[in-house]
Amino acid sequence: MTRRRRTLEPIVDLATHPRRYVTVRALAAYLDCDARTILRMIYAGALPATRVGRRWRIPVEEARQMLRWPAR
């Protein structure tokens, strides 16, 4: 029995993203990191997000601001 691989969401361009929110997986694909990293940032309060059902949505404006954060 073969397992189905979970397909990644297409990489979004945050500068031209037409919607207000982006998913955790789409942001992780854009930042080239694991989705768990984004979830840890949400749980730590470093990245504001909204829960929609059982999934998290990150406002595109917050994601854009996150990209402007200074590196530690």
N, CA, C and O atoms as a Tripos MOL2 file, in Angstrom:
@<TRIPOS>MOLECULE
protein
  288   287    72     0     0
PROTEIN
NO_CHARGES

@<TRIPOS>ATOM
      1 N           0.8400   -1.1730    0.0000 N.3       1 MET1
      2 CA          0.0000    0.0000    0.0000 C.3       1 MET1
      3 C           0.8860    1.2380    0.0000 C.2       1 MET1
      4 O           1.7950    1.3510    0.8230 O.2       1 MET1
      5 N           0.6350    2.1440   -0.8940 N.am      2 THR2
      6 CA          1.4440    3.3610   -0.9840 C.3       2 THR2
      7 C           0.7300    4.5090   -0.3050 C.2       2 THR2
      8 O          -0.4980    4.6020   -0.3140 O.2       2 THR2
      9 N           1.5170    5.3620    0.2720 N.am      3 ARG3
     10 CA          0.9560    6.5470    0.9250 C.3       3 ARG3
     11 C           0.9220    7.7020   -0.0630 C.2       3 ARG3
     12 O           1.7990    7.8470   -0.9150 O.2       3 ARG3
     13 N          -0.0990    8.5050    0.0750 N.am      4 ARG4
     14 CA         -0.1550    9.7150   -0.7440 C.3       4 ARG4
     15 C           0.7060   10.7760   -0.1040 C.2       4 ARG4
     16 O           0.6200   11.0170    1.1000 O.2       4 ARG4
     17 N           1.5240   11.4020   -0.8960 N.am      5 ARG5
     18 CA          2.3400   12.5030   -0.3860 C.3       5 ARG5
     19 C           1.4890   13.7450   -0.3140 C.2       5 ARG5
     20 O           0.6890   14.0280   -1.2060 O.2       5 ARG5
     21 N           1.6750   14.4760    0.7540 N.am      6 ARG6
     22 CA          0.9580   15.7310    0.9050 C.3       6 ARG6
     23 C           1.5820   16.7460   -0.0420 C.2       6 ARG6
     24 O           2.7900   16.9760   -0.0130 O.2       6 ARG6
     25 N           0.7590   17.3400   -0.8680 N.am      7 THR7
     26 CA          1.2970   18.3070   -1.8170 C.3       7 THR7
     27 C           1.4500   19.6530   -1.1280 C.2       7 THR7
     28 O           0.6000   20.0640   -0.3370 O.2       7 THR7
     29 N           2.5270   20.3190   -1.4350 N.am      8 LEU8
     30 CA          2.7510   21.6490   -0.8910 C.3       8 LEU8
     31 C           1.9030   22.6580   -1.6300 C.2       8 LEU8
     32 O           1.6320   22.5190   -2.8230 O.2       8 LEU8
     33 N           1.4930   23.6670   -0.9040 N.am      9 GLU9
     34 CA          0.7490   24.7340   -1.5510 C.3       9 GLU9
     35 C           1.7180   25.5270   -2.4100 C.2       9 GLU9
     36 O           2.9100   25.6000   -2.1080 O.2       9 GLU9
     37 N           1.2110   26.1140   -3.4710 N.am     10 PRO10
     38 CA          2.1150   26.9080   -4.3120 C.3      10 PRO10
     39 C           2.6980   28.0740   -3.5280 C.2      10 PRO10
     40 O           2.0380   28.6420   -2.6580 O.2      10 PRO10
     41 N           3.9150   28.4170   -3.8380 N.am     11 ILE11
     42 CA          4.5690   29.5180   -3.1470 C.3      11 ILE11
     43 C           3.8860   30.8160   -3.5440 C.2      11 ILE11
     44 O           3.7400   31.1360   -4.7230 O.2      11 ILE11
     45 N           3.4750   31.5460   -2.5260 N.am     12 VAL12
     46 CA          2.7890   32.8100   -2.7790 C.3      12 VAL12
     47 C           3.8000   33.9450   -2.7480 C.2      12 VAL12
     48 O           4.8370   33.8570   -2.0910 O.2      12 VAL12
     49 N           3.4870   34.9890   -3.4550 N.am     13 ASP13
     50 CA          4.2890   36.1970   -3.3950 C.3      13 ASP13
     51 C           3.5560   37.1520   -2.4740 C.2      13 ASP13
     52 O           2.4770   37.6380   -2.8130 O.2      13 ASP13
     53 N           4.1210   37.4220   -1.3290 N.am     14 LEU14
     54 CA          3.4330   38.2310   -0.3310 C.3      14 LEU14
     55 C           3.2070   39.6630   -0.7950 C.2      14 LEU14
     56 O           2.2900   40.3300   -0.3140 O.2      14 LEU14
     57 N           4.0140   40.1340   -1.7050 N.am     15 ALA15
     58 CA          3.8520   41.5070   -2.1860 C.3      15 ALA15
     59 C           2.5940   41.6610   -3.0400 C.2      15 ALA15
     60 O           1.9710   42.7220   -3.0480 O.2      15 ALA15
     61 N           2.2270   40.6070   -3.7510 N.am     16 THR16
     62 CA          1.0710   40.6950   -4.6400 C.3      16 THR16
     63 C          -0.0430   39.7320   -4.2670 C.2      16 THR16
     64 O          -0.9390   39.4900   -5.0750 O.2      16 THR16
     65 N          -0.0080   39.1780   -3.0660 N.am     17 HIS17
     66 CA         -1.0190   38.2020   -2.6470 C.3      17 HIS17
     67 C          -2.3850   38.8780   -2.5800 C.2      17 HIS17
     68 O          -2.5350   39.8740   -1.8720 O.2      17 HIS17
     69 N          -3.3910   38.3610   -3.3000 N.am     18 PRO18
     70 CA         -4.6770   39.0500   -3.3920 C.3      18 PRO18
     71 C          -5.5830   38.8960   -2.1670 C.2      18 PRO18
     72 O          -6.5400   39.6550   -2.0170 O.2      18 PRO18
     73 N          -5.3030   37.9450   -1.3080 N.am     19 ARG19
     74 CA         -6.1860   37.7170   -0.1690 C.3      19 ARG19
     75 C          -5.6330   38.3430    1.0980 C.2      19 ARG19
     76 O          -4.4860   38.7880    1.1370 O.2      19 ARG19
     77 N          -6.4600   38.3720    2.1320 N.am     20 ARG20
     78 CA         -6.0550   38.9750    3.3990 C.3      20 ARG20
     79 C          -5.2250   38.0370    4.2580 C.2      20 ARG20
     80 O          -4.3970   38.4860    5.0510 O.2      20 ARG20
     81 N          -5.4440   36.7280    4.1040 N.am     21 TYR21
     82 CA         -4.7830   35.7510    4.9600 C.3      21 TYR21
     83 C          -4.0050   34.7490    4.1310 C.2      21 TYR21
     84 O          -4.3220   34.4980    2.9680 O.2      21 TYR21
     85 N          -2.9780   34.1810    4.7490 N.am     22 VAL22
     86 CA         -2.1690   33.1420    4.1220 C.3      22 VAL22
     87 C          -2.1410   31.9640    5.0960 C.2      22 VAL22
     88 O          -2.1940   32.1590    6.3100 O.2      22 VAL22
     89 N          -2.0570   30.7430    4.5650 N.am     23 THR23
     90 CA         -2.0410   29.5690    5.4230 C.3      23 THR23
     91 C          -0.6450   29.3370    5.9960 C.2      23 THR23
     92 O           0.3420   29.9000    5.5210 O.2      23 THR23
     93 N          -0.5890   28.5100    7.0100 N.am     24 VAL24
     94 CA          0.6940   28.1790    7.6370 C.3      24 VAL24
     95 C           1.6010   27.4850    6.6310 C.2      24 VAL24
     96 O           2.7870   27.8040    6.5380 O.2      24 VAL24
     97 N           1.0510   26.5410    5.8800 N.am     25 ARG25
     98 CA          1.8720   25.8130    4.9090 C.3      25 ARG25
     99 C           2.3650   26.7040    3.7800 C.2      25 ARG25
    100 O           3.4970   26.5550    3.3210 O.2      25 ARG25
    101 N           1.5210   27.6320    3.3250 N.am     26 ALA26
    102 CA          1.9400   28.5300    2.2430 C.3      26 ALA26
    103 C           3.0530   29.4580    2.7240 C.2      26 ALA26
    104 O           4.0100   29.7080    1.9920 O.2      26 ALA26
    105 N           2.9340   29.9710    3.9540 N.am     27 LEU27
    106 CA          3.9790   30.8380    4.4880 C.3      27 LEU27
    107 C           5.2690   30.0590    4.7180 C.2      27 LEU27
    108 O           6.3610   30.5710    4.4680 O.2      27 LEU27
    109 N           5.1450   28.8290    5.1920 N.am     28 ALA28
    110 CA          6.3330   28.0010    5.3970 C.3      28 ALA28
    111 C           7.0250   27.7000    4.0700 C.2      28 ALA28
    112 O           8.2540   27.6970    3.9960 O.2      28 ALA28
    113 N           6.2500   27.4510    3.0350 N.am     29 ALA29
    114 CA          6.8440   27.1990    1.7210 C.3      29 ALA29
    115 C           7.5250   28.4580    1.1950 C.2      29 ALA29
    116 O           8.5920   28.3810    0.5870 O.2      29 ALA29
    117 N           6.9160   29.6070    1.4260 N.am     30 TYR30
    118 CA          7.5020   30.8720    0.9740 C.3      30 TYR30
    119 C           8.8130   31.1650    1.6900 C.2      30 TYR30
    120 O           9.7710   31.6440    1.0840 O.2      30 TYR30
    121 N           8.8450   30.8660    3.0170 N.am     31 LEU31
    122 CA         10.0500   31.1260    3.8060 C.3      31 LEU31
    123 C          11.0460   29.9720    3.7660 C.2      31 LEU31
    124 O          12.1280   30.0570    4.3470 O.2      31 LEU31
    125 N          10.6770   28.8950    3.0780 N.am     32 ASP32
    126 CA         11.5130   27.6990    2.9770 C.3      32 ASP32
    127 C          11.8720   27.1590    4.3570 C.2      32 ASP32
    128 O          13.0390   26.9160    4.6650 O.2      32 ASP32
    129 N          10.8470   26.9810    5.1740 N.am     33 CYS33
    130 CA         11.0360   26.3800    6.5010 C.3      33 CYS33
    131 C           9.9020   25.3990    6.7390 C.2      33 CYS33
    132 O           9.0060   25.2640    5.9060 O.2      33 CYS33
    133 N           9.9400   24.7230    7.8600 N.am     34 ASP34
    134 CA          8.9160   23.7530    8.1940 C.3      34 ASP34
    135 C           7.6880   24.4590    8.7570 C.2      34 ASP34
    136 O           7.8080   25.5090    9.3880 O.2      34 ASP34
    137 N           6.5180   23.8900    8.5320 N.am     35 ALA35
    138 CA          5.2780   24.4750    9.0470 C.3      35 ALA35
    139 C           5.2820   24.5150   10.5730 C.2      35 ALA35
    140 O           4.6630   25.3920   11.1760 O.2      35 ALA35
    141 N           5.9790   23.5650   11.1940 N.am     36 ARG36
    142 CA          6.0410   23.5710   12.6700 C.3      36 ARG36
    143 C           6.7700   24.7960   13.1950 C.2      36 ARG36
    144 O           6.4820   25.2600   14.2980 O.2      36 ARG36
    145 N           7.7070   25.3260   12.4230 N.am     37 THR37
    146 CA          8.3980   26.5480   12.8210 C.3      37 THR37
    147 C           7.4180   27.7150   12.8780 C.2      37 THR37
    148 O           7.4440   28.5100   13.8170 O.2      37 THR37
    149 N           6.5650   27.8110   11.8830 N.am     38 ILE38
    150 CA          5.5540   28.8700   11.8560 C.3      38 ILE38
    151 C           4.5910   28.6880   13.0280 C.2      38 ILE38
    152 O           4.2240   29.6610   13.6860 O.2      38 ILE38
    153 N           4.1840   27.4510   13.2890 N.am     39 LEU39
    154 CA          3.2710   27.1890   14.4080 C.3      39 LEU39
    155 C           3.9080   27.5530   15.7480 C.2      39 LEU39
    156 O           3.2350   28.0840   16.6310 O.2      39 LEU39
    157 N           5.1980   27.2720   15.9010 N.am     40 ARG40
    158 CA          5.8820   27.6550   17.1480 C.3      40 ARG40
    159 C           5.8770   29.1650   17.3240 C.2      40 ARG40
    160 O           5.6950   29.6640   18.4350 O.2      40 ARG40
    161 N           6.0770   29.8970   16.2290 N.am     41 MET41
    162 CA          6.0480   31.3590   16.3000 C.3      41 MET41
    163 C           4.6510   31.8550   16.6900 C.2      41 MET41
    164 O           4.5170   32.8240   17.4380 O.2      41 MET41
    165 N           3.6240   31.1910   16.1840 N.am     42 ILE42
    166 CA          2.2500   31.5620   16.5310 C.3      42 ILE42
    167 C           2.0020   31.3000   18.0110 C.2      42 ILE42
    168 O           1.4830   32.1660   18.7160 O.2      42 ILE42
    169 N           2.3680   30.1140   18.4840 N.am     43 TYR43
    170 CA          2.1340   29.7530   19.8860 C.3      43 TYR43
    171 C           2.9460   30.6250   20.8470 C.2      43 TYR43
    172 O           2.5130   30.8900   21.9680 O.2      43 TYR43
    173 N           4.1110   31.0650   20.4070 N.am     44 ALA44
    174 CA          4.9490   31.9220   21.2530 C.3      44 ALA44
    175 C           4.4580   33.3680   21.2630 C.2      44 ALA44
    176 O           4.9060   34.1730   22.0800 O.2      44 ALA44
    177 N           3.5440   33.6940   20.3610 N.am     45 GLY45
    178 CA          3.0290   35.0500   20.2960 C.3      45 GLY45
    179 C           3.8650   35.9720   19.4260 C.2      45 GLY45
    180 O           3.6210   37.1780   19.3890 O.2      45 GLY45
    181 N           4.8390   35.4230   18.7330 N.am     46 ALA46
    182 CA          5.7010   36.2370   17.8840 C.3      46 ALA46
    183 C           5.0590   36.5440   16.5430 C.2      46 ALA46
    184 O           5.4610   37.4910   15.8680 O.2      46 ALA46
    185 N           4.0700   35.7600   16.1480 N.am     47 LEU47
    186 CA          3.3970   35.9440   14.8750 C.3      47 LEU47
    187 C           1.8930   35.8950   15.1050 C.2      47 LEU47
    188 O           1.3550   34.8340   15.4220 O.2      47 LEU47
    189 N           1.2090   37.0190   14.9510 N.am     48 PRO48
    190 CA         -0.2410   37.0220   15.1470 C.3      48 PRO48
    191 C          -0.9410   36.1710   14.0890 C.2      48 PRO48
    192 O          -0.5900   36.2150   12.9100 O.2      48 PRO48
    193 N          -1.9280   35.4030   14.5230 N.am     49 ALA49
    194 CA         -2.6730   34.5490   13.6090 C.3      49 ALA49
    195 C          -4.0920   34.3720   14.1380 C.2      49 ALA49
    196 O          -4.3780   34.6220   15.3090 O.2      49 ALA49
    197 N          -4.9610   33.9380   13.2460 N.am     50 THR50
    198 CA         -6.3520   33.6980   13.5860 C.3      50 THR50
    199 C          -6.6670   32.2400   13.3390 C.2      50 THR50
    200 O          -6.2520   31.6600   12.3360 O.2      50 THR50
    201 N          -7.3980   31.6620   14.2570 N.am     51 ARG51
    202 CA         -7.7820   30.2690   14.1060 C.3      51 ARG51
    203 C          -9.1030   30.2130   13.3470 C.2      51 ARG51
    204 O         -10.0810   30.8410   13.7520 O.2      51 ARG51
    205 N          -9.1340   29.4710   12.2600 N.am     52 VAL52
    206 CA        -10.3480   29.2740   11.4730 C.3      52 VAL52
    207 C         -10.6360   27.7840   11.4880 C.2      52 VAL52
    208 O         -10.0020   27.0150   10.7660 O.2      52 VAL52
    209 N         -11.5770   27.3860   12.2970 N.am     53 GLY53
    210 CA        -11.8320   25.9590   12.4790 C.3      53 GLY53
    211 C         -10.6540   25.3400   13.2110 C.2      53 GLY53
    212 O         -10.3350   25.7420   14.3300 O.2      53 GLY53
    213 N         -10.0130   24.3720   12.5940 N.am     54 ARG54
    214 CA         -8.8460   23.7330   13.2080 C.3      54 ARG54
    215 C          -7.5440   24.2260   12.5960 C.2      54 ARG54
    216 O          -6.4740   23.7250   12.9410 O.2      54 ARG54
    217 N          -7.6160   25.1880   11.7040 N.am     55 ARG55
    218 CA         -6.4280   25.6600   11.0030 C.3      55 ARG55
    219 C          -6.1150   27.1050   11.3550 C.2      55 ARG55
    220 O          -6.9860   27.8640   11.7790 O.2      55 ARG55
    221 N          -4.8620   27.4660   11.1720 N.am     56 TRP56
    222 CA         -4.4160   28.8210   11.4430 C.3      56 TRP56
    223 C          -4.2970   29.5970   10.1460 C.2      56 TRP56
    224 O          -3.9150   29.0530    9.1100 O.2      56 TRP56
    225 N          -4.6280   30.8730   10.2180 N.am     57 ARG57
    226 CA         -4.4420   31.7930    9.1010 C.3      57 ARG57
    227 C          -3.6500   32.9880    9.6070 C.2      57 ARG57
    228 O          -3.9260   33.5170   10.6840 O.2      57 ARG57
    229 N          -2.6750   33.4050    8.8300 N.am     58 ILE58
    230 CA         -1.8250   34.5390    9.2050 C.3      58 ILE58
    231 C          -2.1980   35.7070    8.2950 C.2      58 ILE58
    232 O          -2.2370   35.5490    7.0750 O.2      58 ILE58
    233 N          -2.4720   36.8750    8.8720 N.am     59 PRO59
    234 CA         -2.7400   38.0360    8.0200 C.3      59 PRO59
    235 C          -1.5270   38.3440    7.1450 C.2      59 PRO59
    236 O          -0.3910   38.3010    7.6150 O.2      59 PRO59
    237 N          -1.7680   38.6480    5.8920 N.am     60 VAL60
    238 CA         -0.6840   38.9060    4.9470 C.3      60 VAL60
    239 C           0.1560   40.0960    5.4120 C.2      60 VAL60
    240 O           1.3770   40.0880    5.2590 O.2      60 VAL60
    241 N          -0.4890   41.1150    5.9780 N.am     61 GLU61
    242 CA          0.2630   42.2750    6.4670 C.3      61 GLU61
    243 C           1.2350   41.8850    7.5750 C.2      61 GLU61
    244 O           2.3540   42.3970    7.6160 O.2      61 GLU61
    245 N           0.8340   40.9950    8.4690 N.am     62 GLU62
    246 CA          1.7260   40.5350    9.5360 C.3      62 GLU62
    247 C           2.8900   39.7320    8.9640 C.2      62 GLU62
    248 O           4.0190   39.8390    9.4420 O.2      62 GLU62
    249 N           2.6120   38.9320    7.9430 N.am     63 ALA63
    250 CA          3.6790   38.1580    7.3090 C.3      63 ALA63
    251 C           4.6810   39.0960    6.6270 C.2      63 ALA63
    252 O           5.8880   38.8600    6.6680 O.2      63 ALA63
    253 N           4.1710   40.1560    6.0030 N.am     64 ARG64
    254 CA          5.0660   41.1270    5.3730 C.3      64 ARG64
    255 C           5.9310   41.8230    6.4190 C.2      64 ARG64
    256 O           7.1260   42.0290    6.2070 O.2      64 ARG64
    257 N           5.3220   42.1830    7.5450 N.am     65 GLN65
    258 CA          6.0900   42.8360    8.6150 C.3      65 GLN65
    259 C           7.1270   41.8910    9.1910 C.2      65 GLN65
    260 O           8.2210   42.3180    9.5580 O.2      65 GLN65
    261 N           6.7940   40.6050    9.2740 N.am     66 MET66
    262 CA          7.7360   39.6310    9.8140 C.3      66 MET66
    263 C           9.0000   39.5850    8.9540 C.2      66 MET66
    264 O          10.1010   39.4010    9.4730 O.2      66 MET66
    265 N           8.8400   39.7520    7.6500 N.am     67 LEU67
    266 CA          9.9950   39.7230    6.7580 C.3      67 LEU67
    267 C          10.9000   40.9370    6.9480 C.2      67 LEU67
    268 O          12.0650   40.9210    6.5520 O.2      67 LEU67
    269 N          10.3560   41.9820    7.5540 N.am     68 ARG68
    270 CA         11.1610   43.1930    7.7980 C.3      68 ARG68
    271 C          11.8330   43.1860    9.1610 C.2      68 ARG68
    272 O          12.5820   44.1070    9.4850 O.2      68 ARG68
    273 N          11.5690   42.1310    9.9860 N.am     69 TRP69
    274 CA         12.1810   42.0640   11.3140 C.3      69 TRP69
    275 C          13.6960   41.9840   11.1920 C.2      69 TRP69
    276 O          14.2050   41.3420   10.2740 O.2      69 TRP69
    277 N          14.4210   42.6230   12.0980 N.am     70 PRO70
    278 CA         15.8850   42.4610   12.0650 C.3      70 PRO70
    279 C          16.2820   41.0570   12.5310 C.2      70 PRO70
    280 O          15.6680   40.5070   13.4460 O.2      70 PRO70
    281 N          17.2800   40.4960   11.9180 N.am     71 ALA71
    282 CA         17.7640   39.1780   12.3060 C.3      71 ALA71
    283 C          18.5320   39.2690   13.6020 C.2      71 ALA71
    284 O          19.2270   40.2510   13.8650 O.2      71 ALA71
    285 N          18.3960   38.2160   14.4220 N.am     72 ARG72
    286 CA         19.1340   38.2120   15.6950 C.3      72 ARG72
    287 C          20.4690   37.5590   15.5360 C.2      72 ARG72
    288 O          21.2280   37.4640   16.5000 O.2      72 ARG72
@<TRIPOS>BOND
     1     1     2 1
     2     2     3 1
     3     3     4 2
     4     3     5 am
     5     5     6 1
     6     6     7 1
     7     7     8 2
     8     7     9 am
     9     9    10 1
    10    10    11 1
    11    11    12 2
    12    11    13 am
    13    13    14 1
    14    14    15 1
    15    15    16 2
    16    15    17 am
    17    17    18 1
    18    18    19 1
    19    19    20 2
    20    19    21 am
    21    21    22 1
    22    22    23 1
    23    23    24 2
    24    23    25 am
    25    25    26 1
    26    26    27 1
    27    27    28 2
    28    27    29 am
    29    29    30 1
    30    30    31 1
    31    31    32 2
    32    31    33 am
    33    33    34 1
    34    34    35 1
    35    35    36 2
    36    35    37 am
    37    37    38 1
    38    38    39 1
    39    39    40 2
    40    39    41 am
    41    41    42 1
    42    42    43 1
    43    43    44 2
    44    43    45 am
    45    45    46 1
    46    46    47 1
    47    47    48 2
    48    47    49 am
    49    49    50 1
    50    50    51 1
    51    51    52 2
    52    51    53 am
    53    53    54 1
    54    54    55 1
    55    55    56 2
    56    55    57 am
    57    57    58 1
    58    58    59 1
    59    59    60 2
    60    59    61 am
    61    61    62 1
    62    62    63 1
    63    63    64 2
    64    63    65 am
    65    65    66 1
    66    66    67 1
    67    67    68 2
    68    67    69 am
    69    69    70 1
    70    70    71 1
    71    71    72 2
    72    71    73 am
    73    73    74 1
    74    74    75 1
    75    75    76 2
    76    75    77 am
    77    77    78 1
    78    78    79 1
    79    79    80 2
    80    79    81 am
    81    81    82 1
    82    82    83 1
    83    83    84 2
    84    83    85 am
    85    85    86 1
    86    86    87 1
    87    87    88 2
    88    87    89 am
    89    89    90 1
    90    90    91 1
    91    91    92 2
    92    91    93 am
    93    93    94 1
    94    94    95 1
    95    95    96 2
    96    95    97 am
    97    97    98 1
    98    98    99 1
    99    99   100 2
   100    99   101 am
   101   101   102 1
   102   102   103 1
   103   103   104 2
   104   103   105 am
   105   105   106 1
   106   106   107 1
   107   107   108 2
   108   107   109 am
   109   109   110 1
   110   110   111 1
   111   111   112 2
   112   111   113 am
   113   113   114 1
   114   114   115 1
   115   115   116 2
   116   115   117 am
   117   117   118 1
   118   118   119 1
   119   119   120 2
   120   119   121 am
   121   121   122 1
   122   122   123 1
   123   123   124 2
   124   123   125 am
   125   125   126 1
   126   126   127 1
   127   127   128 2
   128   127   129 am
   129   129   130 1
   130   130   131 1
   131   131   132 2
   132   131   133 am
   133   133   134 1
   134   134   135 1
   135   135   136 2
   136   135   137 am
   137   137   138 1
   138   138   139 1
   139   139   140 2
   140   139   141 am
   141   141   142 1
   142   142   143 1
   143   143   144 2
   144   143   145 am
   145   145   146 1
   146   146   147 1
   147   147   148 2
   148   147   149 am
   149   149   150 1
   150   150   151 1
   151   151   152 2
   152   151   153 am
   153   153   154 1
   154   154   155 1
   155   155   156 2
   156   155   157 am
   157   157   158 1
   158   158   159 1
   159   159   160 2
   160   159   161 am
   161   161   162 1
   162   162   163 1
   163   163   164 2
   164   163   165 am
   165   165   166 1
   166   166   167 1
   167   167   168 2
   168   167   169 am
   169   169   170 1
   170   170   171 1
   171   171   172 2
   172   171   173 am
   173   173   174 1
   174   174   175 1
   175   175   176 2
   176   175   177 am
   177   177   178 1
   178   178   179 1
   179   179   180 2
   180   179   181 am
   181   181   182 1
   182   182   183 1
   183   183   184 2
   184   183   185 am
   185   185   186 1
   186   186   187 1
   187   187   188 2
   188   187   189 am
   189   189   190 1
   190   190   191 1
   191   191   192 2
   192   191   193 am
   193   193   194 1
   194   194   195 1
   195   195   196 2
   196   195   197 am
   197   197   198 1
   198   198   199 1
   199   199   200 2
   200   199   201 am
   201   201   202 1
   202   202   203 1
   203   203   204 2
   204   203   205 am
   205   205   206 1
   206   206   207 1
   207   207   208 2
   208   207   209 am
   209   209   210 1
   210   210   211 1
   211   211   212 2
   212   211   213 am
   213   213   214 1
   214   214   215 1
   215   215   216 2
   216   215   217 am
   217   217   218 1
   218   218   219 1
   219   219   220 2
   220   219   221 am
   221   221   222 1
   222   222   223 1
   223   223   224 2
   224   223   225 am
   225   225   226 1
   226   226   227 1
   227   227   228 2
   228   227   229 am
   229   229   230 1
   230   230   231 1
   231   231   232 2
   232   231   233 am
   233   233   234 1
   234   234   235 1
   235   235   236 2
   236   235   237 am
   237   237   238 1
   238   238   239 1
   239   239   240 2
   240   239   241 am
   241   241   242 1
   242   242   243 1
   243   243   244 2
   244   243   245 am
   245   245   246 1
   246   246   247 1
   247   247   248 2
   248   247   249 am
   249   249   250 1
   250   250   251 1
   251   251   252 2
   252   251   253 am
   253   253   254 1
   254   254   255 1
   255   255   256 2
   256   255   257 am
   257   257   258 1
   258   258   259 1
   259   259   260 2
   260   259   261 am
   261   261   262 1
   262   262   263 1
   263   263   264 2
   264   263   265 am
   265   265   266 1
   266   266   267 1
   267   267   268 2
   268   267   269 am
   269   269   270 1
   270   270   271 1
   271   271   272 2
   272   271   273 am
   273   273   274 1
   274   274   275 1
   275   275   276 2
   276   275   277 am
   277   277   278 1
   278   278   279 1
   279   279   280 2
   280   279   281 am
   281   281   282 1
   282   282   283 1
   283   283   284 2
   284   283   285 am
   285   285   286 1
   286   286   287 1
   287   287   288 2
@<TRIPOS>SUBSTRUCTURE
     1 MET1         2 RESIDUE 1 A MET
     2 THR2         6 RESIDUE 1 A THR
     3 ARG3        10 RESIDUE 1 A ARG
     4 ARG4        14 RESIDUE 1 A ARG
     5 ARG5        18 RESIDUE 1 A ARG
     6 ARG6        22 RESIDUE 1 A ARG
     7 THR7        26 RESIDUE 1 A THR
     8 LEU8        30 RESIDUE 1 A LEU
     9 GLU9        34 RESIDUE 1 A GLU
    10 PRO10       38 RESIDUE 1 A PRO
    11 ILE11       42 RESIDUE 1 A ILE
    12 VAL12       46 RESIDUE 1 A VAL
    13 ASP13       50 RESIDUE 1 A ASP
    14 LEU14       54 RESIDUE 1 A LEU
    15 ALA15       58 RESIDUE 1 A ALA
    16 THR16       62 RESIDUE 1 A THR
    17 HIS17       66 RESIDUE 1 A HIS
    18 PRO18       70 RESIDUE 1 A PRO
    19 ARG19       74 RESIDUE 1 A ARG
    20 ARG20       78 RESIDUE 1 A ARG
    21 TYR21       82 RESIDUE 1 A TYR
    22 VAL22       86 RESIDUE 1 A VAL
    23 THR23       90 RESIDUE 1 A THR
    24 VAL24       94 RESIDUE 1 A VAL
    25 ARG25       98 RESIDUE 1 A ARG
    26 ALA26      102 RESIDUE 1 A ALA
    27 LEU27      106 RESIDUE 1 A LEU
    28 ALA28      110 RESIDUE 1 A ALA
    29 ALA29      114 RESIDUE 1 A ALA
    30 TYR30      118 RESIDUE 1 A TYR
    31 LEU31      122 RESIDUE 1 A LEU
    32 ASP32      126 RESIDUE 1 A ASP
    33 CYS33      130 RESIDUE 1 A CYS
    34 ASP34      134 RESIDUE 1 A ASP
    35 ALA35      138 RESIDUE 1 A ALA
    36 ARG36      142 RESIDUE 1 A ARG
    37 THR37      146 RESIDUE 1 A THR
    38 ILE38      150 RESIDUE 1 A ILE
    39 LEU39      154 RESIDUE 1 A LEU
    40 ARG40      158 RESIDUE 1 A ARG
    41 MET41      162 RESIDUE 1 A MET
    42 ILE42      166 RESIDUE 1 A ILE
    43 TYR43      170 RESIDUE 1 A TYR
    44 ALA44      174 RESIDUE 1 A ALA
    45 GLY45      178 RESIDUE 1 A GLY
    46 ALA46      182 RESIDUE 1 A ALA
    47 LEU47      186 RESIDUE 1 A LEU
    48 PRO48      190 RESIDUE 1 A PRO
    49 ALA49      194 RESIDUE 1 A ALA
    50 THR50      198 RESIDUE 1 A THR
    51 ARG51      202 RESIDUE 1 A ARG
    52 VAL52      206 RESIDUE 1 A VAL
    53 GLY53      210 RESIDUE 1 A GLY
    54 ARG54      214 RESIDUE 1 A ARG
    55 ARG55      218 RESIDUE 1 A ARG
    56 TRP56      222 RESIDUE 1 A TRP
    57 ARG57      226 RESIDUE 1 A ARG
    58 ILE58      230 RESIDUE 1 A ILE
    59 PRO59      234 RESIDUE 1 A PRO
    60 VAL60      238 RESIDUE 1 A VAL
    61 GLU61      242 RESIDUE 1 A GLU
    62 GLU62      246 RESIDUE 1 A GLU
    63 ALA63      250 RESIDUE 1 A ALA
    64 ARG64      254 RESIDUE 1 A ARG
    65 GLN65      258 RESIDUE 1 A GLN
    66 MET66      262 RESIDUE 1 A MET
    67 LEU67      266 RESIDUE 1 A LEU
    68 ARG68      270 RESIDUE 1 A ARG
    69 TRP69      274 RESIDUE 1 A TRP
    70 PRO70      278 RESIDUE 1 A PRO
    71 ALA71      282 RESIDUE 1 A ALA
    72 ARG72      286 RESIDUE 1 A ARG
